[in-house]
């Protein structure tokens, strides 16, 4: 039995082709590499809120 990652739905995907999403995703990636998880969470939140503008 394989269980899904419990936090997978909390990690928003950046919108392809959007420079702002790409910038936030890079920030999140670098923060994770440095184990600065609070910074990574903030970047994920910013991606999620920024994505709302793509669908308006």
C-alpha positions in Angstrom: 0.0 0.0 0.0 1.3 3.4 -0.9 0.0 6.5 0.9 0.0 9.9 -0.8 2.0 12.8 0.6 -0.3 14.4 3.1 0.9 17.9 2.1 0.9 17.5 -1.6 -2.3 19.6 -2.0 -0.8 22.4 -0.1 2.1 22.8 -2.5 0.7 24.9 -5.4 2.2 24.5 -8.9 3.4 27.7 -10.6 1.6 28.7 -13.8 3.8 27.9 -16.8 5.1 31.0 -18.6 4.4 33.4 -15.7 7.6 35.2 -14.7 6.2 36.0 -11.2 5.3 32.4 -10.5 8.7 31.3 -11.8 10.4 33.8 -9.4 8.4 32.6 -6.4 9.0 28.9 -7.3 12.8 29.6 -7.5 12.6 31.3 -4.1 10.8 28.3 -2.6 13.2 25.8 -4.1 16.3 27.7 -2.8 14.7 28.0 0.7 14.0 24.3 0.8 17.6 23.6 -0.1 18.8 25.8 2.7 16.2 24.2 5.1 14.5 27.5 5.6 11.0 26.0 5.6 9.2 29.1 6.9 10.5 31.0 3.8 9.4 28.1 1.6 5.9 28.2 3.1 5.6 31.9 2.5 6.7 31.5 -1.1 4.1 28.7 -1.6 1.4 31.0 -0.1 2.4 33.8 -2.5 2.2 31.4 -5.5 -1.3 30.2 -4.4 -2.6 33.8 -4.0 -0.8 35.0 -7.1 -2.4 32.2 -9.1 -5.9 33.6 -8.4 -5.0 36.5 -10.7 -4.5 34.1 -13.6 -8.0 32.9 -13.4 -9.8 36.3 -13.0 
